[in-house]
Structures are given as C-alpha cells and as structure tokens.
Amino acid sequence: MRNREFWQLVDEVFGPAYGRTLAADQVLSALGERTVEQAIEDGVEPRVVWHALCDAMDVPDARRWGTDVNRQAPPPR
C-alpha cells in the first residue's frame, strides 16, 4: 500500500474531515503511542498503520477497503 492509497482509504472509510482528525489526534498503542501521522512520518508501513487504525476504531473487514469493490486489499496484518 502506498501513502496515497492509505490517505484515500482514510477519506473513504472515515470521511475526509473525521479521518484527518483521527490521523492527527488519535494516539494508538499499536503504533508505539504515536498518532497515525507520526507513524507515517516515522516510516511505518502504511499497511501496518491502516490495520492499527481500523483495529482501534473497530472497523469491520468488509468496510476496510473503501468504496472500490475492485481494490486489492492490503496483505493481512
């Protein structure tokens, strides 16, 4: 997963405003007590960050891949 794809999924799954707020403010223990933005900036793979965010927000697997039914899902955690 590329950074561009990650941010597209954030916008699709959480909505542009709420998703960006989550990314900036939500501290996740799975990311070493960092926010999504901090983890991405620190070089954590977007796929790992995505799974950590979805797990923390209880996003079901069926909704994790956004609105594009043809999008290939990132590899499992």
N, C-alpha and C positions, 0 to 999 in steps of 0.2 A: 504494500500500500504506500502510495506517495503522499506527501504532505497535502497536495491539492485535493486528492481523493478523501483524505481524512477530514479536511475542513468542509468539503462538500457534504459528507455524511453528517457532520455535526449540524450543519444548517438544515439538512433534510429531516433528521431524526428528532432534533430538539427545537428546531426553528432558529432563524438567524439571530434574533436578539437574545433569547434564552440560552441558546447553545454557546454563544460567545461569552455570555456572562458566566456560565458554568466553567468554561475553559479558563477564564481569568481568575475566578474566585474559589472554586471548589477544590479543596486540598484532599488528595486521595492517598491513603496509606499504601495502596498497592504501587504507587509511584514514588515511594520514599518520602511521603509527606510533602509532595510537590503538587502544584496545580498542573492542569493539562498543558497550559502554555509553557510553564517552566520545564516540564518533562520534554516537550518537543524541542525547546531551545537547547536543552542539555543533551540532545541527540538520542533520546529514547525512540525506538522504532514506533512510527505512527500506529502500526497494528497493535502493539502492546498497549499503547496509550488508549486506543479506541476500546479495546476489550476491558481495560481497567475502568474507564468512564462508564461504559454500558453496564458492567457488573455493579458498580457503585450506585447507579441510577435504576437498577432492576429493569433494564430494557430487555424484553424477550428476544430470543434469537430471531424470530420471524420479522422483527422490526429493525434489527441492527444494520441492515444493508440498504436502508433508504427506500426510495420510490422506484428505482430502476430494477425491474424484475430480471433483467439480463446481466446485472452487475455480478461479477465473480466475487464471492465472499472471501475476505481475508482468511488466511490459514488459521486453524484453531489456535487457542492460547497455548 
